Amino acid sequence: MKVKLITDSASDITPEDEKKYGIDIMPFDITLGDESLRERVDFTAPEFLEMIDKSEFLPKTSQITEIRFAEKFEHYYNEGYDAVIMVLINSTGSKTYENALLARKNLLEEHPEMAKMRIEIIDSHCYSLGYGYPVIEAAKKLIAGQSVDNVVAYLTDVFTAVLGSADIKYIKWDMNRNISDANSAALPPNRQGEVMHRYILGVYKLMENLVSTFPNILFEGCSGGAGRNDPGILYYMPQNWGSDNTDAVERMYIQYGAGMVYPSSTICAHVSDVPNHQVGRTTPMKLRSEVAMSAVMGYEFDLSKLTDDECYDISEQIKQYKRIRSIVCFGDLYRLINPFENRSASWMYVSEDKTKAVVFYYNKLAKPNSEIRRLKLKGLDEGKTYIVDNKEYTGRTLMNFGLYLPEYEKDFESRAWEIEEKK
């Protein structure tokens, strides 16, 4: 059986091993200023370091295109190969893997006769020699006459073993692209509708194996606007990334809507940098943190760029979230102001025994000469007495009269009240 093993140049396999084991290495394109170069073709590794040292620009890499993959597959088909095994750079850091899948799909649609050549495309989940070394070992197995199935199983086991290589506590399972135009060469036309169902069952089977093998790892789901957030996957991944849009104002809409179906304990929300990378909006740290606190809170910052005051604020926010986390994640949610219909937004969580609550209020846009406003709460015990801002209120008062809202003079101001029964 004639089999070709292919990888990309990010595997850092040496030219000597490439030649020795007959591995086909597809190079990445690199831009340095106005100059476009191809790795391993236009320069060697030592030459590249020298070029960077002399250049005023930082290098930028571009993904290997679908066209290049299609040309590669066609080349080996025309050379009479029975199978191609391709191991590529981590799909969460590059679209190279996705492009290879698209090339295979489109090529088989245009040239169905090429289905006689088996094309296996493997996501390494690694960088550099993290997958370069397994590729060399796979090449040795092919040279020794082992079957394609054995080699593919070996590579799958190696990359699965990454999860067991350290005391890993958390994994964000980022399936970056929703599947579109899905079909299967293994099914007849009248059964193409099964493809997505079979795919999801395959995802569940994979997660069953991983969660059973690594029960102490917290898996967080993520895909195309939380496309992986379904009741089935929550059995394996108890929390899901709500959206890459981390702007605090946009997150009010996202989390308000997601909360209609999913509990807050499943919706991940991060405090990120400003101006926001998607909408360019600059909002206060306080608003960003208090929006994130109403779900599963996290931070995504370059800590080295924060001021001492900002680091202190973050430490205080974390302390606050730890105080209210159990109420937010496991309490009852009550919606007070709909952000889709108002210039502000508000909701609250109440503990099961109604002894504690937390109320969030967000002002999106300021209004001049605003009238006196009150926020009527929900879900409390009318007969209990509660402490709010060191003052005593009955549950009946808080739900029928409410709390006075501050006269906000600025956009994007917010407030979080912690409420506890008087003892």
N, C-alpha and C positions, 0 to 999 in steps of 0.2 A: 504494500500500500504506500502510495506516494503522499507524504504529508509535509506541509511547510509551517514552521513556527514563526510568527511575526510579533513584534512589539514596537514601541516607539522609543525615541531617543532619550526621553526622560527616565528610562530604566537605568541609564548610566552603565550599560554593558560596554566593556572595552572593545575596541576594534579587533583586538586579538581573539577575544572569546566569540565575537560575532562571526568571524571567519572560521574559527576552529569548530564551532557547533552548527554552522550553517543557518544562523538566525538572521531573518530579514528585519532590519531596524529602520522604521520610517522616521525621518527627521522632522523636527518642528521648525517652523519659520520664526526668525527673530528679527525685530526691528530695533536699530540703534540709531536714534536721530532720524535722518532721512534715508538711511541705508537699510535695505531689506536683505537678510542673509538666511541661509539654510544650514542648520546645525549639522555637523559631521561632513558637510559637503564643502562649504565655503570657509570653514575654520575648524581647528582642533580645540580641545578643551583648554590647553595652555594658552593658545592664541586668543581664545575668548576672554580669558582673565586679563590678558595684556590689553585687549581692545577696550574693556570696561575701564581699566585703570587710566587710559588715555582720553576716553570720551567724557564729555560734560553731560551726556544723557544717560538715563537708566534704560536697560534693555527691556523690551516688551515681547512676549511670546504670543503666537496666535495658534488656535487649534488646528489640527489636521482636518482638512475639508472632506466632505462627503465624496466629492469628485475624485480626490486622490485615493480614497479607499476603494471606490468602484473600479478605478483603473488597476489597482493592486489585485483585487479579486479576479478581474478579467484576465490579467496577465497569467496568474497561476492556473486558471481554468484552461486557457489556451496552451499552457505548458503541460497539460495532462495530469494535474494533481488531483488526488482523490479527496483531500481534506486540507483545510487551512485552520490553524488554531491561532487566535490573535489575543494577546494580553495587553491591556492598555492602562494608561494613567488613571488615577482615581477620578471617578465620574463626578464627584462633588466639587472638584476643583477645575474641571475642564469639560467642554462639550465634545471632546474628541471621541469618547466612547459612544455618545449619542449619535454622532455623525457616522460612525462605523455601522451602527445598527440600521440607520436610515439607508446607507449605501447598500447593505445586504438586502433590505426589504425592497427597495426600488429596483435593484438589479434583477432580483428573482421575478419581479412582476414583468419587467421588460424582456427578460431572457429566461423563461421558465426551464429551459433545458439545462441551465447552470445549477439547478437543484441537485444534480447528480454529484456535485462537489460539495461536501459538507463544510460549512463555515461556522466555526465556534468563536464567539466574541466574549471575552471574559473581562469584567471590571475588576481591576487588581485591588481596589480600595486602599492603595498604597502609593508612595512616591519613591523615586530613585531606586536604590538597590533593594528596597523593601519588596519590589516585585521583579527587579532585575535578576536577583539570585534564583528565585523559583523558576524563572523562564529558562535560565541555564540548566537547572536540574531537569526541567521538562524536556529540553533538547537532548539531554543525555539519555532520557528514557526512550525518546523516539529513535535515537541512534541504536539503542539496544533492542529495538523491535517491539516495544510495548504498543498496545492499541491506543487509538484516539480516546476511547472511553476512559481508559486507565489514566491517561495524561490529564484529561479534563477533570476527572475526579481528584487527582493529585493536586492540581492547581486550586480547585474549590476548597479542598481540605486545608491547604496552606493559608489561604486568605481568611478562612473561618478561624484558623488557629490564632490569627492576630488578636481576636477578642480575648483569648485566653493567655496572651503573652504578658499581661500586666494586670494590676488590680483596677480594672476599669469599672467605674461606677455609673457612667452616663454616656449614652450614644444618641446623637441626633440623626435619625435615619432619614436622610434627605434624598427622596426620589424626585429629582428636579423637574421632570417634565411629565405631564399627563400623557397617556397614550392616545394617539389619534389615528384614524384610518387603520384600525387594527384588523388583521386577517391572519390566517394560518394556511401554509401550504400543505399541512397534514390533514386538513379537514375539507370535505366537499363543499361546494357553494351553498347548499341548503343548511349547512351547520356553522357558517361563519359567525352567526350571532352568539355562538358559545364562547368565542375567543376571550372577551373581557371577563366573563364569568370564570372561565378556567384560569385566567391570569390572576384574578383576585384570590381564588382558591389556592393558587401556587404561592402567593404572597403570605397567606395565612399559614400554609404548611411550613414555609421557610421560617416564619416568626415563631411557630410552635416549637420547631427544632432549636432555634437560638434561645428562646426564653426558657425552655426546659433545661438546656445545657448551661445557661448563664442566668440563673434566677435572681441574682443580686444586681444585675445591670438594669438601670432605668432607661428604657428606650422611649425616645420622643419622636413621634411621627411628623412628617413634613412633606408636602408636595403641592405645587401649583395652586396656591391659595387654599391650603389645608385640604386639598383633594383627597388626602389619605385619611381624613377624619370621618370615619364611619363607625357605627356601633361594633362591627366585627373586629376592626383593627384596634379599637380601644381595649379589647380583651387582652391584647399583647402589649400595646403601647398606651399606657393610661393617660398620657398627655400629648397634645398636638400643637404645633406651631400655627398660630392664628393667621399670620400673614407677614411677608417681608416688609410690608408698610408699617413702620413703627412710629410714624408721626402720631403724636398724642391726640390730636383732633380727629384724624381719620380712624384711630383705634377706638374712639368712642362709638362710632357707627359699627365697626367690625365686631367689637366685643358685645355690644347691645344685641346685634343680630345673632351672633353665635350662641349667646346665652339663651336664646329662644329654644334651642334644641339641646345644647350640651352644657353640663354643669361647669362652673368656674374652675374646678380642679383639673379640667382637661384642656383649658385654653391658656397657652403660654403667651406672655406679654413681656417685652423687654423695654428697658429705658435705654435709648440710644443717643448718639451724638446729634448735635444741631450745627448748621442747618440740616434738616432731615434729608437723607440721601435720595428720597423719592419725590417729595413735594417741595423741598427747599425751604420749608417753614421753620422758623426759630421759635420754640416755646420754652417756658421756664422749666428748670429741673423739677420743681415742685409739681407742676401739672403732669409732666411725663411720668414721674414716680407714682403719683396718686392714681393715674389711669392704669398703670401696670399693676398696682397693688390690688386692683379689683379682679385680678385673675392670678395665674401662676407667674409670679414676678421674677425677673432676671435683669441683668445688665449686660450691655455690649459696648465697652469703651476701651480706648487706649489709656490705661490708668496713668501712664507717664505724662500725658498731656493735660491732666486735670490739676486744678489748683488745690492747695491745702484745704481751702474752705469747701470746695466741691467734694473732696474726699471725706471731709467731716460730715457734710450733708448726707452723703451716701450711707455712711456708717449709721447715722441716725434713722434714715429711711429703712434700712435693713432691720434695725431694732423694732421699729414700728410695725413693719410687715410681719415679723415673727410674733408680735403680740396679737395680730388680727388674722393671721393666716388660717387658723382652724375655722374661724367664723366664715371667712371668704370662701374657702374650699368646701366646707361641709355644712354651712348654714343655709337657710332659706333665702332666696333672692326675691326682692321686691323692686319693681321698676317705678320710679317716681316721676322722672321727666324724660320724655322721648327726644333724643337728639335729632331725629329726622324731622321733627315738627317744631323745634324751639331753638333759641339762641344759646341754650344751656343744656346740660344733661345731668341726670342724677339717678342713683340706685342705691340700695342698701341690702345688707345681709344680716340675718337674725339667727342666733344660735337656736338649736332645737328646743332647749328648755326656756327660751326667751329671757335669759338673764343677761345676755350680751348682744350688742349689735354694732355695726360700723356703717356709717353713711358717707357716701361720696357725692360731692357736688362739683361740677365743672362749668365754668363760664367761658363759652367759646368767643363771643364778641361782646365788647362793652357797649352799653347803651347810656347816652347822656340823660341826666335828670331822671334816673330810674325811680319807679315807684317803690314803696316799701313792700317787700316780698316775704312770704313765709313758705317754708317747705314742710308739708304735712307728711309725717312718716307712716309706715305701715308695718304690720306683723308683730307689734309689741303686745304685751299683756296690759290691758287697760287698768287692771288693779295693782300693778307693780309701780314702785317708785324708782326712777332711774336718775343716774348722775350724768350730766352732760356739761362739759366745761366748768366743773366744780359747782354746778347748780342743780337743784332737785326739780324734777318734773314727773308727773304721773304719766303712765302710758297713754291714758285717755287724752291728756293735754297734748302730748307730742303727736298723736295721730289726728286730733281734731283741730287744734290750733297750730301746732308745728313749731319749727325753729325759725327765728328771723335770719334771713339771708343777708350777708354783708353787702353794703353798697359798693360793689366792685367798680373801680375806676379804670381798670386796665383790661385788655384782652387776655385770655388764657389764664386767668387766676382760678384757684381751686381750693377746696376745703375737704378734709376728712374728719368726721366726728367719731370718736370712740365712746360708746355708750355702755354703761354697766349698771345692773340693778343695785340699789342701795341695800347694804347689809346691816 
